[in-house]
Amino acid sequence: MFHKNVGAEVNLALAQENYATVWAQGHTMAERTGDSTTNFIAWVVELRQK
């Protein structure tokens, strides 16, 4: 007998529903502050100091 994974079905339904609001935006920057280059350099420097 085949048993359905209800949790997975719910997750897939929500993913399809929210696809347009999140993934269909095209290219956007993830940075909340600053720019990607400056943030990356700061992150590498922080890691090297540990």
N, C-alpha and C positions, 0 to 999 in steps of 0.2 A: 504494500500500500504506500502511496506517495503522500508525504506530509509537507505542507507548505510552510515556509519560514515567514510568518506574518510580519516580524520585525523588518526583515529585508524588503518585503513588499511595501511597507509603509515608508521606509527610507527612500526607495526608488520613486514612489509617488511624490514625496516631498521634493526630491531632487529635480524631478521633471517640472514640478510646479514652480520652483524657485530658479530654474535655469536662466530664464530671461533676465531676472533681476540681478544675478551675480555674474554668470559666465558669458552672457551675450553682450557685455559692455565693450568688448574690443580691448585694446591695449590701454591699461591705466597703470599709474605708478603706485607702488605699495607703500611708499614712504608717507608717514603722517607729518613729519617735519624734515627739513633739510632736503638734500638730494641723494640719489643712490650712491654716487661715488664717494662723497664725504662720509656718509653713514657707513659704507663698507670699510673705508680706511680706518675710521674710528673703532669699528668692531674688531678689526685685525689688531690694531694697536692695543686695545683692551685685552684681547686674548693673549698677546705676547707678554703682557705685564703680569699675568697670573703665574 
